[in-house]
Amino acid sequence: MKKYRISDSELVSLYINGNEEAFKDLVLRHKNRVFTTIHLIVKDRYLAEDLLQETFIKAVTTIKSGRYNDEGKFLPWILRIGHNLAIDTFRRSKRYPTVLMEDGSNIFDNLEFAEPTIEDRQVTQDSVNKLKRHIQELPDSQKQVLIMRSYLDMSFKEIADETGVSINTALGRMRYALINLKKKMQESNLAYDKKNYP
């Protein structure tokens, strides 16, 4: 006979009612997935471990304050917390983002720069900073899909499941995110390779 597996929402309810072990069960159940989500963004194991702990601390704070209301979708909620913390950290870091355009190319492969002098390296870094800023300026729904697809390498089916929308909606949000990102970068006077962006 199959052993009954208690649901996330039941564990959350038990925790709200004072059962500390219930939250430990939630941590054990989801910590690997949350860690992977964070690690894929920050690309630093020790930093990811710190952010993992911060994610669950934030979850505890939210639940204990009575502000948790995610209709039983604990996993997408905790992933979103970890994802947002990782993105905030990533935004403050000096790492180059990897954003793929619709044709599958890295957005930076389509920027034309001369021989890498000190000035050119500064231009490249400025461009990276602009890209990070522009990603943060996107509407939340578009930014979320862009990060899940470009940084977490999630399929549109997975994105749709995680965000509670249809695959077509997820695809549409990704398309608009790329259109808006391209527009913002063009407005920032970044040079585009016209072959790839007719």
Order of alpha helices (4+ residues) and beta strands (2+ residues): alpha-alpha-alpha-alpha-alpha-alpha-alpha-alpha
